[in-house]
């Protein structure tokens, strides 16, 4: 169980893996990290694991200023053998799927804001009702659910186990202290980005509420829609 959960940390770091490019017989959905491919078996008739090695950066979809090469290399060397072993039985990574779904929904919200900006509708129109509901879904449901599970369960579990030298020692030996510090550095980055993304989401939600308010004049509404579009893009890049 420890090794399987340890593999999940790979998805947190776009800089850790420099995996081989996908081969021709790998489905396009897997090459791009698309949601339709989330349930495909990678060792069955559809595609082999070796054919579908993917750059983790493609799956994250966001910007990440990374960690230093020494730290990344230490984590990579520790996880790589387990990642290869787990691939034959691995179908879906729930945390990664949830992040990707939030990126997708933020993109949809961005397109809706741009569409409403072109239409110049009144605040009581169905379009702004949809905007308000969409912002609530993205920020208060999808993002809130992701970060609740991430902070109280997933990342907490990773921190409790991967930053514990006593737990790591049977697997890493004399490198357990260095490895523990490396994982701590990576997990701290995840916590940092969660805080930043939560603020971006709350700013987005606040602007959607103001844009949907009948007291907001058309000029202010257009500015707010532009800001909603920008914040949606910013949120996607932070994930």
N, C-alpha and C positions, 0 to 999 in steps of 0.2 A: 504493500500500500504506500509506503514511504517513497519508493522509487517512482511509482506511477504518478503520485502527486508532485514529486519533484520535477517531473517532465513538464508540468504545466507552466513552470516559470519561464520556459523558453518563449512562450507566447507574449511575455511582458517586454521583451527586449528586441527591438528591431536591429540592434547593432551586434548581437551576440553570434548569430548564425550567418555564415556565408555559404549557404547551401547551393548545391549544383542547380543549374537551370533546368526547367522541366523538359523532358524529352518529347518527341513528336506524338507518341501514343498516349500521352497524358491528356485527359479531357480538359477542354478550355476552362470549364468552371473551376477545376482544381488549380489550374495555373494562376488564375486571377484571385483565388480565395473567395469566390462568389458564394453566396448563401445557398443556391440550389444544390451545390455539391457537398453540403455539410454532412449529409448522411451516407455518402458513397463509401463503399468498402474499398480500401486502398490495396488490399492484397487479393481480391477476387478477380472475376473476369473483367471488371470494368477497367482497372488499372493496377499496376504494381506500385509498391512503395518507392522503389528505385526510380520509376518513371515519373513520379510526382513529387519529388522533393521541391519544396517551395521556399523562397526567401521569406522569412518571417515578416519583414517589412511590408511585403505585399498584403499579408493577412491583417496586419494591424491597421493599415490605412491612414496612420497619423504621423505627425512629426514627433521626433524623440531625440533630445540632445545627447542621449547615450551616456555610457560610463566609460572609464578609461580602458584601454586595450588590455592591460594586465588583468583587471577584474573580470572583464568579459571573457577573456581566454580561460581563466580559471574555472568559471561557471560552465563554459562550453565543454571543456575537457571532462568535467565531472558528469555532465548530463548526457553527453552524446551517446555513450554505449546504451544507456537505458532508453533513450528516445528511439533508437533503432530497434531494440527488442520489443518495445511497446507498440510500434507502428503496425505490426501484423494483426493486432487485436483491437486497434483503436479506430473508432468510428466518428466520434464527435467530441469536441472540447467545448463544454457549455459556457465557460467564461468568455472564450474567444468569440463564440457565436453571438453571445449577448452584446459584446462590444461592437461587432459588425452590424448587428441589427440597429443599434443606436446610431452608428455612422450612416446607415441607410435612411433612417427616419429623419435625421438632421438634414440630410440632403433633400428629402421630400419637403420639409418645412421651408428650406431655402427657396425651392422652386415655387412654392405657393406664395411666399412673400413677393417674389419677383412678378408673378402673375397678377397679384392684386395691385401692385405698384403701377402696372401698365393699364389696368382697368379703371382706376380712380373711382371705385365704388364708395358708397356711404358706409358708415360704421355699422349700421343695422342690417347690412346686406348679408346673404348667406355665406359669402366668401369670408367675411370677417368673423362670423360665427365659427366657420371651419378653421380659421387661423387660430382663434382662441382655444378651440378644442385640440387642435394639432399641437400647439405649444404645451398645453397641459399634459398631453400624452407623452411627448418627447421628454419633457423636463421632470414632471411630477410623477410619472408612471415608469417609463422605460429607464431613464437615467437614475431616478431615485431607487428603483429596484436593483439595478446593476450595482450601484455604489453601496447600498445596504448590505447586499450579499458579499460584495468585495471586501468591505471594511470589517464586517462582523464575523465572517466565516472564512472566505477564501484567502485573502491576504493575511488575516489573523493566523490562520493555520500555517501558511508559509512562513510567517515571521516566528511563530512559536517553535517550528521544527527546523527550518533551514538556517535559522540564526542561533541555534543551540549547538554548541560544540560537542556536548555529550551525546546528542542524537547523531551528529554527523561523524563522530569518531570511528564507529565500526565500518563506515563506508569510505571515509576519506583519510583515516589514519592521522599521520603527523600534519597533514594539510588542513585538518578540520577547523583550526582557528582562522586561518587565512580564508578558507572557503566560506565560513560563517560571516566574516566581515564583507566578503564579496556579495553574498546574498543580501545582507543588510543594506548595502549601498544600492543594489538594484531595487529592492522592495521600497526603500525610502523614496526612490524616484517615482514609483507607482503612487504612493501616498501623496506626493507633491502634485502630481498631475491630476489626481482626483480632486484635490482642493481647488486647483485652478479651473478645472472643467466645471465643477459645481457652481463656481461664481459666474462663469460664462453662461451656463444654463439658466441661472436665476436672473441674470441681466436680460437674457433673451425672453424669458417668460414675462418679466415686468414690462418690456416693450410691446409684447403682443397684447397684453391687457390694455395698455394705453392706446394702442392703435385701434383696438376694438371699441373704445369708449366713444360715445356719441359727442362728448364735449371736446374731443380733439379735432382741431380744424384740419382741412385737407392738406395744407402745406406741412403741418407737423406730422400728419399721418404718413405722408410720403417719405419723410425723413426717417420715421420709425420703421417703416417697411424696409428701407435700405439698411438700417442698422440690424434688423432681424435677419436679413439675408447674410450680412457680414458675420454676425455672431454664430449663425448656423454653420457657416463654412469654418469659422474658427473652432467651434466645438468639434467638428469632424476631425480637424487636424490635430487636436489635443488628445484624442482618444487613442 
